[in-house]
């Protein structure tokens, strides 16, 4: 507050200050951006947005920008400056940004895509593409696959008539949805598509913006959950801190929804990271099927009056995130590679796929687990400076090469007799090698990943070799989040209350790296007596500091019971039994006039009965009540949207044992 008082305007500037004052706002904004960028770059040297803002040429260019454009640049950079662990860290907020903010975005794109001055070209024709089979058919049966695969091709698109999602107002989002209804009507009238539109824009907002009495496509909360579970609709983006900072998740759920064709194989999301995510999917063998259908559908959509996709002369189709520029395309298949995933992870599959220019994900997308049969989601990594035809052909040939790696990884029979002694510790050694390989990849991607760095320390490596298999498996669970999510800062979660003791050689180093305790032992003390800086009367009264308006004040603590594993290792039964254990405590609080209150539970009745034997959960709430409590900041959001908690096992079994 003293700093606030010092910042109070002191009247009109002196005459000699007038010229300098004209640019004061711009200079102040540049100083603010630079200060934020320095903090972000220090916390994460690989934050591309922060690094770029600090380049001398960019600093000089910023000084030439009018205030409005500088504010727009600040919006583009906000996500990376708010979230220091960002890799790329910026989002365009208007289709023109890649041109009018080129000195910034050109450097970001070069740092990410390594284009070397190339200009993107668009081409859907397979004719003459290197690696294309002679008959032009990308038929996976020719590669020896006998079981139909799940195939998907999707693109991101934005219209020239609207800002990108990060700068859209609530009215923009709803008007964009209404604009797209013309395109959806054309598709619905076409026998090749048909289908339905599912919207989440509430009726009161629809009426306020459009003047129409109600949203003709509004769905219920239960229908939304059903569509999310079926992977037809996207999840609440507000749970993503990167999209929230970028403004992309604002005004949820207004202007959000999807169109789905009658056969379920063609979907258009509206109101996600890009205004449109357009995708075709099918089970089969011939990649041409989904590729050709998507191309035809895109042509049909763009032929409609008022629908013009935003493009850049240099970067092709414009997307919010520079990583998706160019084609905006992701072509993928779900393919089983049981030999490369025999250890239960995708580490070997990723290692085999990366040199081939392919990315490996879990079956549900990034930060989700692989299938129990070793099924992974495989796609080419490139989006920019590559044509659409080259992407889908690269996927076909990438599958071929990965299947060769899979064949090489097939077990070669029983070990020879002389290998028997070494084989006794093979499981443990293999697990250490796997953890070490994952940690090297994570540390190379992000040198500040504390979990990965710690696993690679010589003393920790030596200690791991002494651990029994069960404890090594537990350490792997603790480290899984940081090894899955390379952008992690800390990167590990204990899974049992005893971990800080029985895995101390790991956790002691992590805690020192994060808290810098220097060997201290923590003490607990709630008494204010003798605390330095305490007012003489012991009252921390903010009115004494000159504040006349009540403040929102909150104090919270985290606690765990000794009787249960920590959330990362809890089973569904553990979670429900923990909830039932806590009901005794809640009953005591409810009976106390100082507290009273209610319990709100999300554990479904069938699960409650299965675990406890009771007929129903006495505190179960509806989906609408849950949304109301989340909106009021009383209840927490679905943790499954958090990739760090999902990898750690903490978000598992949602919503069982939550409330």
DAGIMO-V316487 format. One record per backbone hydrogen bond with DSSP energy under -0.5 kcal/mol. CO is the residue of the C=O (numbers start at 1). NH is the residue of the N-H. Records with the same first field share a line. If there is no record, write none. Layout:
# DAGIMO-V316487
CO->NH  NH
This chain:
# DAGIMO-V316487
1->5
2->6
3->7
5->8
14->17
15->18
17->21
18->22
19->22  23
20->23
21->24  25
23->27
24->28
25->29
26->30
27->31
28->32
29->33
30->34
31->35
32->36
33->37
34->38
35->39
36->40
37->41
38->42
39->43
40->44
44->47
46->48
47->51
48->52
49->53
50->54
52->55
55->59
56->60
57->61
58->62
59->63
61->64
62->65
66->70
67->71
68->72
69->73
70->74
71->75
72->76
73->77
74->78
75->78
76->91
77->81
78->82
79->83
82->84
83->86
87->48
88->49
89->80
90->322
93->164
94->97
96->99  100
97->101
99->102
101->104  105
102->106
104->108
105->109
106->110
107->111
108->112
109->113  114
110->114
115->118
123->389
126->129
129->132
133->136
136->138
137->139
138->140  287
139->142
140->143  145
141->144
149->151  284
150->334
151->282
152->332
153->280
154->330
155->278
157->276
158->310
159->162
164->167  168
165->168
169->173
170->174
171->175
172->176
173->177
174->178
175->179
176->180
177->181
178->181  182
179->182  183
180->184
181->185
182->186
183->187
184->188
185->189
186->190
187->190  194
189->191
190->193  194
193->262
196->260
197->199
198->258
199->219
202->206
203->207
204->208
205->209
206->210  211
207->211
214->216
215->218
217->199
220->224
221->225
222->226
223->227
224->228
225->229
226->230
227->232  233
228->231
236->239
237->240
239->241
240->244
241->245
242->246
243->248  249
244->247
247->250
249->252
251->254
253->256
256->200
257->270
258->198
259->268
260->196
261->264
265->281
266->261
267->279
268->259
269->277
270->257
274->272
275->271
276->157
277->269
278->155
279->267
280->153
282->151
284->149
285->140  287
286->289
287->291
288->292
289->293
290->294
291->295
292->296
293->297
294->298
295->299
296->300
297->301
298->302
299->303
301->304
304->307
306->308
308->160
310->318
312->316
314->120
315->326
316->312
317->326
320->92
321->324
322->325
324->328
325->327  328
326->317
328->156
330->154
331->380
332->152
333->335  378
334->150
335->376
337->341
339->342
340->349
341->344
346->350
347->351
348->352
349->353
350->354
351->355
353->356  358
354->357
357->381
359->379
361->377
362->365
365->362  368
369->363
371->374
374->337
375->371
376->335  378
377->361
378->333
379->359
383->327
387->391
388->392
389->393
390->394
391->395
392->396
393->397
394->398
395->399
396->400
397->401
398->402
399->403
400->404
401->405
402->406
403->407
404->408
405->409
407->410
416->419
417->420
419->423
420->424
421->424
422->425
423->426
425->429
426->430
427->431
428->432
429->433
430->434
431->435
432->436
433->437
434->438
435->439
436->440
437->441
438->442
439->443
440->444
441->445
442->446
446->449
448->450
449->453
450->454
451->455
452->456
454->457
457->461
458->462
459->463
460->464
461->465
463->466
464->467
468->472
469->473
470->474
471->475
472->476
473->477
474->478
475->479
476->480
477->480
478->493
479->483
480->484
481->485
484->486
485->488
489->450
490->451
491->482
495->566
496->499
498->501  502
499->503
501->504
503->506  507
504->508
506->510
507->511
508->512
509->513
510->514
511->515  516
512->516
517->520
528->531
531->534
535->538
538->540
539->541
540->542
541->544
542->545  547
543->546
551->553
561->564
566->569  570
567->570
571->575
572->576
573->577
574->578
575->579
576->580
577->581
578->582
579->583
580->583  584
581->584  585
582->586
583->587
584->588
585->589
586->590
587->591
588->592
589->592  596
591->593
592->595  596
599->601
601->621
604->608
605->609
606->610
607->611
608->612  613
609->613
616->618
617->620
619->601
622->626
623->627
624->628
625->629
626->630
627->631
628->632
629->634  635
630->633
638->641
639->642
641->643
642->646
643->647
644->648
645->650  651
646->649
649->652
651->654
653->656
655->658
658->602
